[in-house]
Amino acid sequence: MSGIYIVIEGNDGTGKSTQAELLADYCRQQGREVIIVEEPGSNDPDKTTPIANYLRSLIKNGTLARDPEINLALFSAARRELWQQKIAPALNRGAIVISARNYISTLAYQGYGEGVNTDHIMAITKLFTDERYMKPDFIIILTLDNESERKKRIAKRSQSLDTSDTFESRSSSFQKRVDAAYRTIASELPSSYVIECYSNGYYKTAEQINVEIQSIVKQL
């Protein structure tokens, strides 16, 4: 595989999809083929597959009671579908793949947030994908350690904080665990970079954040 695999990760409300689009524009200006995917699915059919998006609808439905292992199974199935149908073929033909989320979200949310053993998550993920998926070329982690700002940004995005969403509506303590998890993960995984979205009392603009991302991937 000669392509480049870039993952944009982070808390809900950090603008991962926006940054994926901005980075894709930047890479295309360099003359590269780029595809964007969103895990576990997307409202944009070009960024997902029908199977992955159906699984996403189950994952996001907070009215369906289930334990964290079921979430892991659903995420893993969606992940395999996207890897086989979208990501791996693009990498094989030399394209840049920009993914809004990947298995790192599962480490943060199901592992550190819900208490699933992280080694177990890694083993299941590798079983469903492969070594290349597990080692992106760049991992950009957007962090937002401000709960009121997080809720404000999610509400602005969807007009209301969706209380039926499995993860967006979790408690402040859960969100803090997830934020801390991302920082821990970044310190452990190679090719990981943290960008603080909220700094000195204000939220950085999408353009400011994208400039930081471009400086990381400028060696493309």
C-alpha positions as CSV (number, residue, x, y, z in Angstrom):
1,M,0.0,0.0,0.0
2,S,1.6,3.2,-1.1
3,G,-1.1,5.7,-0.1
4,I,-1.2,7.9,3.0
5,Y,-3.6,7.3,5.8
6,I,-4.5,10.3,7.9
7,V,-6.9,10.0,10.9
8,I,-8.6,13.0,12.5
9,E,-9.8,12.1,16.0
10,G,-11.1,13.8,19.1
11,N,-14.1,14.6,21.4
12,D,-17.6,15.3,20.1
13,G,-17.9,18.9,19.0
14,T,-14.3,19.4,17.9
15,G,-15.1,19.8,14.2
16,K,-13.4,16.6,12.8
17,S,-15.6,16.5,9.7
18,T,-14.9,20.1,8.9
19,Q,-11.1,19.6,9.4
20,A,-11.2,16.5,7.1
21,E,-12.8,18.6,4.4
22,L,-10.3,21.5,4.8
23,L,-7.4,19.1,4.8
24,A,-8.7,17.3,1.7
25,D,-8.8,20.6,-0.1
26,Y,-5.2,21.3,0.9
27,C,-4.0,17.9,-0.3
28,R,-5.9,18.2,-3.6
29,Q,-4.1,21.5,-4.2
30,Q,-0.9,19.5,-4.0
31,G,-2.2,17.4,-6.9
32,R,-3.1,14.3,-4.8
33,E,-6.1,12.1,-5.1
34,V,-8.0,12.2,-1.8
35,I,-11.0,10.4,-0.3
36,I,-12.7,11.1,3.0
37,V,-14.4,8.5,5.1
38,E,-16.2,8.9,8.4
39,E,-16.4,6.1,11.0
40,P,-18.6,4.4,11.9
41,G,-20.7,6.0,9.1
42,S,-21.8,9.3,7.6
43,N,-24.8,11.3,6.4
44,D,-22.8,11.7,3.2
45,P,-23.0,8.4,1.1
46,D,-19.6,9.1,-0.5
47,K,-17.9,8.8,2.9
48,T,-19.4,5.5,3.9
49,T,-21.2,2.4,2.7
50,P,-24.8,1.3,3.2
51,I,-23.8,-1.4,5.6
52,A,-21.6,0.8,7.7
53,N,-24.2,3.6,7.8
54,Y,-26.9,1.1,9.0
55,L,-24.6,0.0,11.8
56,R,-24.0,3.6,12.7
57,S,-27.7,4.2,13.1
58,L,-27.8,1.4,15.6
59,I,-24.7,2.7,17.5
60,K,-26.1,6.2,17.8
61,N,-29.5,5.0,19.0
62,G,-29.4,5.5,22.7
63,T,-32.8,4.0,23.2
64,L,-31.4,0.6,22.5
65,A,-30.0,-0.7,25.7
66,R,-26.8,-2.7,25.3
67,D,-23.4,-3.3,27.1
68,P,-20.1,-1.9,25.9
69,E,-19.1,-5.2,24.2
70,I,-22.0,-4.9,21.9
71,N,-20.9,-1.4,21.0
72,L,-17.4,-2.8,20.3
73,A,-18.9,-5.5,18.0
74,L,-21.0,-2.9,16.1
75,F,-18.1,-0.6,15.6
76,S,-15.8,-3.4,14.5
77,A,-18.3,-4.6,11.9
78,A,-18.6,-1.1,10.5
79,R,-14.9,-0.7,10.6
80,R,-14.3,-3.9,8.6
81,E,-16.8,-2.8,6.0
82,L,-15.2,0.6,5.5
83,W,-11.7,-0.8,5.5
84,Q,-12.4,-3.4,2.8
85,Q,-14.7,-1.3,0.6
86,K,-13.3,2.2,1.0
87,I,-10.0,2.7,2.8
88,A,-7.8,-0.2,1.6
89,P,-8.6,0.1,-2.1
90,A,-7.8,3.8,-2.0
91,L,-4.5,3.2,-0.3
92,N,-3.6,0.5,-2.7
93,R,-4.0,2.9,-5.6
94,G,-1.8,5.5,-3.9
95,A,-4.5,7.9,-2.7
96,I,-4.6,9.9,0.5
97,V,-7.3,8.7,2.8
98,I,-8.6,11.1,5.5
99,S,-10.7,9.5,8.1
100,A,-12.8,11.3,10.6
101,R,-12.4,8.8,13.5
102,N,-11.0,5.3,13.5
103,Y,-10.4,2.6,16.2
104,I,-8.8,5.3,18.5
105,S,-12.4,6.5,19.2
106,T,-13.2,3.0,20.5
107,L,-10.1,3.0,22.7
108,A,-11.2,6.4,24.2
109,Y,-15.0,5.8,24.5
110,Q,-15.4,2.1,25.1
111,G,-12.0,1.5,26.7
112,Y,-11.3,4.5,28.9
113,G,-15.0,5.7,29.0
114,E,-16.9,2.5,29.4
115,G,-14.2,0.2,30.9
116,V,-13.6,-2.3,28.1
117,N,-10.1,-3.7,28.3
118,T,-8.0,-1.8,25.8
119,D,-5.8,-4.8,24.8
120,H,-9.1,-6.6,24.0
121,I,-10.2,-3.7,21.8
122,M,-6.9,-3.7,20.0
123,A,-7.0,-7.5,19.4
124,I,-10.6,-7.4,18.1
125,T,-9.8,-4.4,15.8
126,K,-6.8,-6.1,14.3
127,L,-8.9,-9.2,13.7
128,F,-11.5,-7.2,11.8
129,T,-9.0,-5.0,9.8
130,D,-5.2,-5.5,9.5
131,E,-1.8,-4.0,10.6
132,R,-2.0,-1.2,8.1
133,Y,-5.3,0.1,9.5
134,M,-3.8,0.0,13.0
135,K,-0.9,2.2,12.1
136,P,-2.1,5.4,10.3
137,D,0.7,7.7,8.9
138,F,-0.7,10.7,10.9
139,I,-3.1,10.8,13.8
140,I,-4.4,14.3,14.5
141,I,-6.2,14.5,17.9
142,L,-8.5,17.5,18.5
143,T,-9.1,18.1,22.2
144,L,-11.8,20.1,23.9
145,D,-11.5,20.2,27.7
146,N,-14.4,22.5,28.3
147,E,-17.8,20.9,28.8
148,S,-20.0,24.0,28.3
149,E,-18.2,24.8,25.0
150,R,-18.6,21.2,23.9
151,K,-22.4,21.3,24.4
152,K,-22.6,24.7,22.7
153,R,-20.8,23.4,19.7
154,I,-22.8,20.2,19.4
155,A,-26.1,22.2,19.8
156,K,-25.0,24.6,17.1
157,R,-24.2,21.7,14.8
158,S,-27.4,19.9,15.2
159,Q,-29.7,22.6,16.6
160,S,-30.0,20.7,19.8
161,L,-28.0,18.4,22.0
162,D,-29.4,15.0,20.9
163,T,-30.3,13.3,24.2
164,S,-30.9,10.0,22.4
165,D,-27.4,9.9,21.0
166,T,-25.4,7.2,22.8
167,F,-22.3,9.2,23.5
168,E,-23.0,13.0,23.0
169,S,-25.4,13.0,25.9
170,R,-23.2,11.2,28.4
171,S,-22.4,12.9,31.7
172,S,-19.6,15.5,32.2
173,S,-17.5,12.9,34.1
174,F,-17.7,10.6,31.1
175,Q,-16.7,13.4,28.7
176,K,-13.7,14.2,31.0
177,R,-12.6,10.6,31.0
178,V,-12.7,10.6,27.2
179,D,-10.8,13.8,26.9
180,A,-8.1,12.5,29.3
181,A,-8.1,9.2,27.3
182,Y,-7.3,11.0,24.0
183,R,-4.3,12.7,25.7
184,T,-3.0,9.4,27.1
185,I,-3.5,7.6,23.8
186,A,-1.6,10.4,21.9
187,S,1.4,9.9,24.3
188,E,1.4,6.1,23.5
189,L,0.8,5.9,19.8
190,P,3.4,6.8,17.2
191,S,2.7,9.6,14.7
192,S,0.1,11.2,17.1
193,Y,-0.3,14.9,17.4
194,V,-2.6,16.8,19.8
195,I,-4.2,20.1,18.8
196,E,-6.0,22.1,21.6
197,C,-9.2,23.5,20.1
198,Y,-10.0,25.6,23.1
199,S,-7.2,27.9,24.4
200,N,-6.9,31.0,26.5
201,G,-10.6,31.3,26.9
202,Y,-11.7,31.0,23.3
203,Y,-12.3,28.4,20.7
204,K,-10.0,28.5,17.7
205,T,-11.5,29.1,14.3
206,A,-11.6,26.2,11.8
207,E,-9.0,27.9,9.7
208,Q,-6.6,28.4,12.7
209,I,-6.9,24.7,13.5
210,N,-6.4,23.7,9.9
211,V,-3.2,25.7,9.6
212,E,-1.9,23.7,12.6
213,I,-2.9,20.4,10.8
214,Q,-1.3,21.5,7.6
215,S,2.0,22.2,9.4
216,I,1.9,18.6,10.7
217,V,1.3,16.9,7.3
218,K,3.3,19.3,5.2
219,Q,5.8,16.6,4.4
220,L,3.3,14.9,2.1
